[in-house]
């Protein structure tokens, strides 16, 4: 697509490349701002704030109720982080999206959903934190082994039951009611040798004009979801090629490989975290927790910012590799979709509409692509499709 070409959205609204670049620059700036604010928050916690929160948690729970102490510490810590990051979150999720005409939410609806998301995150994370700190208390030297097993199990349960329990808390999932389209997608599933319950419609339009699709669930709960914004603005052939792309992730084993990589990363991260907090707890003079007659510094919930800092640093360092691997998988799924449908024109049309609807940066700079792009930039995907030898699916 030429540099100065304007691409109309399905609704007929002209979204220029200049507007997309302005939107992208704001997003990139917010990414850096979140890193700076998050790092500053953790530093403030490590060098004084954690002790204050820990003291209040101890006063409320008492010295003999360890899990209550951890729970209250995590509650205060989570609320503090929510307050510190709320201005950036508000700007990113509400003001910026409204400024560029992408949001469909009122301020009240955004606030309710933001509170609901925080409560959900807290309810999911709190049991995991309690279990991790229980392992820290019982096995101060090798706590990372059982903690890793629990963390991976938690992640599996979340992924497994996302379509049935978790996603419906925020979105309405319905079977696609277009019989002709449903038959077309069913044929693609059969061609792939997959048994899926069907394709589902996700009501993204409640909060955004952006289009999206995804594979959710694992095993028997696995399904492809398509945003209603995509279903409403794309032709049936374009929807089919997007659906085939998502099928490609299943056929090529991307979900299982991704989960395996995540599991390995968790084990390595928690091991490194155990080494760091054992040393840092001594250097910072964190008060030990008594386990019988044994003093245990690492089990003090005041080590939580240290552990989170280690995980955050590791995540940041591997981000270029993670994004590269993700782009590689997306490219493979693009190839599968082109072969499965044999429809180059529909693929290119879908990419152009995605670029317009989502205000995508089709020509990101190298640093942005390295750190932020989980998919190849749209222009690269279009060029890939133009040069791809469309044949029968593998």
GINOR-V516809 format. One line per field, one symbol per residue. ss: DSSP state (H for helix, E for strand, - for the rest). psi: psi as a letter, one per 30 degrees, with the letter a starting at -180 (. if undefined). burial: # if it has 24 or more other C-alpha atoms within 12 Angstrom, else .. Layout:
ss=???
psi=???
burial=???
//
This chain:
ss=------EE-----EE-HHHHHHHHHHHHHHHHHHHHHHHHHHHHHHHHHHHHHHHHHHHHH----HHHHHHHHHHHHHHHHHHHHHHHHHHHHHHHHHH---E---HHHHHHHHHHHHHHHHHHHHHHHHHHHHHHHH----HHHHHHHHHHHHHHHHHHHHHHHHHHH---EEE---HHHHHHHHHHHHH-------EEEE-HHH-E----EEEE--HHH-EEEEEHHHHHH--HHHHHHHHHHHHHHHH--HHHHHHHHHHHHHHHHHHHHHHHHHHHHHH-----EEE--EEE----HHHHHHHHHHHHHHHHHHHHHHHHHHHHHHHHHHHHHHHHH--HHHHHHHHHHHHHH--------HHHHHHH-----HHHHHHHHHH-------
psi=klegkkjklffgkkjleeeeeeeeeeeeeeeeeeeeeeeeeeeeeeheeeeeeeeeeeeeelfgieeeeeeeeeeeeeeeeeeefeeeeeeefdeeeeeggfkgkleeeeeeeeeeeeeeeeeeeeeeeeeefeeeeeifehffeeeeeeeeeeeeeeeegefeeeeffflkkkkkgjeeeeeeeeeeeeefgkjlflkkkkifffflflklllkllkbfgklkkkkfeeefflleeeeeeeeeeeeeeeeggeeeeeeeeeeeeeeeeeeeeeeefeeeeeefhkklkkjcgkkjeffkfffeeeeeeeeeeeeeefeeeeeeeeeeeeeeeeeeeeeefgieeeeeeeeeeeeeeghkjfilleeeeeffjflkkeeeeeeeeefkjkakk.
burial=......#.##....###.###.##.###.#.......##.##..##..###.######.......#############..##..#..##..######..######....#...........#...#.###########.##.##########.###.###.###.##..##.##.#....##.######.##.#.#.########.############..##############.#################.##...#..##.###.######.###.##....####......#################.#.......##.###.################.###################...######.########.##..#....#.
//
